[in-house]
Amino acid sequence: MKIYRAISLNARTQGFGRENTNPDVLSIYEGMGMLGHNGWDWLAPTDSGLYFDCDINGIVTNVSEDSNGGRGIKIRTEDKDGIFQHRYWHLREANVRKGQIVETGDLIGWNDSTGKSTGPHLHRDLKPLTKIADGIYKNTYQNNGYFGAIEMAPYFQSIFVVDLMNNLKKKVGILAVLVSAYGKLIGLLKVVKTTNK
């Protein structure tokens, strides 16, 4: 699995873990029972688009609001690297619903500063899951000090997912032109061969 940047602005303000947590807000995370920040934060202007950032399809498992008014989306993915919950938080609004399948680059919501937030930003975290039975999953590392979240760096590539998809579409377009030209060339060669008989 690869994770790309879900928003266009490349301005990460906080990383994962105690050592990457802004010291001014460390006590907030400790007050919630964590060792430090449990994901990555990016500056995200209010109403800016949020896009599904994985190279595999996912299923929306939750669109919710917490007791502090924070709005977010949870999406589950599964591939050879494992089963993961992807969480996107502090949103103004979601553009998806529970049970929906999302694909790479789909618009899933709009950013804001809802809940326990010091300003407009996207909180993005990643949690490995263990499948217990059909449709039932548990947080694999719930007691790791970060409510099961892990560092995303091994999966992350810093390119905006929409730019990535646009580049792929251009390459597919070029390939289609080449295939068409090749087909025309083969047709022309057949005509020349027939004419020379």
C-alpha positions as CSV (number, residue, x, y, z in Angstrom):
1,M,0.0,0.0,0.0
2,K,1.1,3.5,-0.8
3,I,-0.2,6.7,0.8
4,Y,0.0,10.0,-1.0
5,R,-0.8,13.5,0.2
6,A,-4.6,14.0,0.6
7,I,-4.5,17.7,0.2
8,S,-2.8,20.1,-2.3
9,L,-0.9,22.2,0.3
10,N,2.4,20.5,1.4
11,A,2.8,22.1,4.8
12,R,3.0,19.5,7.5
13,T,2.9,21.0,11.0
14,Q,3.1,18.0,13.2
15,G,4.3,14.4,12.9
16,F,3.7,11.2,14.7
17,G,4.9,10.4,18.2
18,R,6.0,12.3,21.3
19,E,9.3,13.5,19.6
20,N,7.3,15.0,16.7
21,T,4.6,16.6,18.9
22,N,4.5,20.4,19.3
23,P,5.7,20.9,22.9
24,D,3.0,23.6,23.3
25,V,0.2,21.1,22.9
26,L,1.8,17.9,24.3
27,S,-0.2,18.2,27.5
28,I,-3.4,18.0,25.4
29,Y,-2.5,14.6,24.1
30,E,-1.3,13.4,27.5
31,G,-4.7,14.5,28.9
32,M,-6.4,12.3,26.3
33,G,-4.3,9.3,27.5
34,M,-1.7,9.4,24.7
35,L,2.1,9.6,24.7
36,G,2.0,12.3,22.0
37,H,0.4,13.1,18.7
38,N,-1.0,10.0,17.0
39,G,-0.9,11.0,13.3
40,W,0.3,13.7,10.9
41,D,-1.2,17.3,10.6
42,W,-1.1,19.5,7.5
43,L,-2.3,23.1,7.2
44,A,-5.5,22.9,5.2
45,P,-7.4,26.0,4.3
46,T,-11.1,25.9,5.3
47,D,-13.2,24.4,2.5
48,S,-10.2,23.0,0.6
49,G,-10.7,19.6,-0.9
50,L,-9.7,16.4,0.8
51,Y,-9.0,13.4,-1.5
52,F,-8.7,9.7,-0.8
53,D,-4.9,9.2,-0.8
54,C,-4.2,5.4,-1.1
55,D,-3.2,3.5,-4.1
56,I,-5.9,0.9,-3.4
57,N,-9.7,1.1,-3.0
58,G,-11.2,1.6,0.4
59,I,-14.6,1.3,2.1
60,V,-16.0,4.1,4.2
61,T,-16.7,2.6,7.7
62,N,-17.7,5.8,9.5
63,V,-18.6,9.4,8.9
64,S,-19.0,11.0,12.3
65,E,-18.8,13.9,14.8
66,D,-17.2,13.5,18.2
67,S,-18.4,15.0,21.5
68,N,-16.1,18.1,20.9
69,G,-17.7,18.8,17.5
70,G,-14.9,17.3,15.5
71,R,-16.0,15.8,12.2
72,G,-14.2,13.0,10.4
73,I,-14.1,10.0,8.1
74,K,-12.8,6.5,8.7
75,I,-11.9,4.3,5.7
76,R,-10.7,0.7,5.7
77,T,-8.3,-0.8,3.2
78,E,-7.0,-4.3,2.8
79,D,-4.2,-5.6,0.6
80,K,-1.0,-7.6,0.9
81,D,0.4,-5.1,3.4
82,G,-2.5,-5.7,5.8
83,I,-5.8,-4.2,6.9
84,F,-5.8,-0.6,7.9
85,Q,-8.1,2.1,9.2
86,H,-7.4,5.5,7.7
87,R,-8.7,8.5,9.7
88,Y,-9.2,12.1,8.4
89,W,-10.3,14.6,11.0
90,H,-11.3,18.3,11.7
91,L,-13.5,18.4,8.5
92,R,-16.2,20.8,7.6
93,E,-18.2,18.2,5.7
94,A,-17.9,14.7,4.2
95,N,-18.6,13.9,0.6
96,V,-19.0,10.2,1.2
97,R,-21.3,7.9,3.2
98,K,-20.8,4.8,5.3
99,G,-20.5,1.7,3.1
100,Q,-19.3,3.6,0.0
101,I,-16.3,2.3,-2.0
102,V,-13.7,5.0,-2.6
103,E,-10.9,5.0,-5.2
104,T,-7.6,6.7,-5.5
105,G,-8.1,10.5,-5.9
106,D,-11.8,10.6,-5.1
107,L,-13.0,13.8,-3.3
108,I,-14.0,12.6,0.2
109,G,-14.6,15.9,2.0
110,W,-13.7,19.5,2.8
111,N,-11.2,20.7,5.5
112,D,-11.9,22.9,8.4
113,S,-11.1,23.4,12.1
114,T,-13.8,21.4,13.9
115,G,-13.4,19.8,17.3
116,K,-10.2,20.2,19.4
117,S,-8.3,22.2,16.8
118,T,-6.1,25.3,16.9
119,G,-6.8,26.2,13.3
120,P,-7.8,24.8,9.9
121,H,-5.8,21.7,9.3
122,L,-6.1,18.0,8.4
123,H,-5.3,15.4,11.0
124,R,-4.5,12.1,9.2
125,D,-3.7,8.8,11.1
126,L,-3.2,5.1,10.3
127,K,-4.2,2.1,12.4
128,P,-3.5,-1.5,11.6
129,L,-6.6,-3.7,12.1
130,T,-7.0,-7.4,12.9
131,K,-10.0,-9.3,11.3
132,I,-11.9,-11.2,14.0
133,A,-14.8,-12.5,11.9
134,D,-16.7,-11.4,8.8
135,G,-17.3,-7.7,9.2
136,I,-15.7,-7.5,12.6
137,Y,-12.3,-5.9,13.1
138,K,-10.3,-4.8,16.1
139,N,-7.6,-2.2,16.6
140,T,-4.4,-4.3,16.6
141,Y,-2.3,-2.1,18.8
142,Q,-4.9,-0.3,20.9
143,N,-2.6,0.0,24.0
144,N,0.5,1.3,22.2
145,G,0.1,4.8,23.7
146,Y,-1.4,6.2,20.5
147,F,-4.8,4.4,20.5
148,G,-3.4,2.0,18.0
149,A,-2.1,4.5,15.5
150,I,1.3,3.9,13.9
151,E,3.8,6.0,12.0
152,M,2.8,6.4,8.3
153,A,6.2,7.2,6.9
154,P,7.0,3.7,5.6
155,Y,3.9,3.9,3.3
156,F,4.0,7.6,2.4
157,Q,5.1,9.3,-0.8
158,S,4.9,13.1,-0.9
159,I,2.9,13.8,-4.0
160,F,-0.6,15.2,-4.1
161,V,-2.8,12.4,-5.0
162,V,-4.8,14.5,-7.6
163,D,-1.5,15.4,-9.3
164,L,-0.5,11.8,-9.4
165,M,-3.8,10.7,-11.0
166,N,-3.7,13.6,-13.6
167,N,-0.1,12.5,-14.5
168,L,-1.3,8.9,-14.9
169,K,-4.2,10.0,-17.1
170,K,-1.8,11.9,-19.4
171,K,0.4,8.9,-19.7
172,V,-2.6,6.7,-20.5
173,G,-3.6,9.3,-23.1
174,I,-0.2,9.2,-24.7
175,L,-0.2,5.4,-24.7
176,A,-3.6,5.4,-26.4
177,V,-2.3,7.7,-29.2
178,L,0.7,5.4,-29.7
179,V,-1.5,2.3,-29.8
180,S,-3.8,4.0,-32.4
181,A,-0.8,5.1,-34.5
182,Y,0.7,1.6,-34.3
183,G,-2.7,0.2,-35.5
184,K,-2.8,2.6,-38.4
185,L,0.8,1.7,-39.3
186,I,0.0,-2.0,-39.3
187,G,-3.0,-1.3,-41.5
188,L,-0.9,0.8,-43.9
189,L,1.7,-2.0,-44.1
190,K,-1.0,-4.5,-45.0
191,V,-2.2,-2.3,-47.8
192,V,1.3,-1.8,-49.2
193,K,2.0,-5.6,-49.0
194,T,-1.3,-6.3,-50.8
195,T,-0.5,-3.7,-53.5
196,N,3.0,-5.1,-54.1
197,K,1.7,-8.7,-54.8
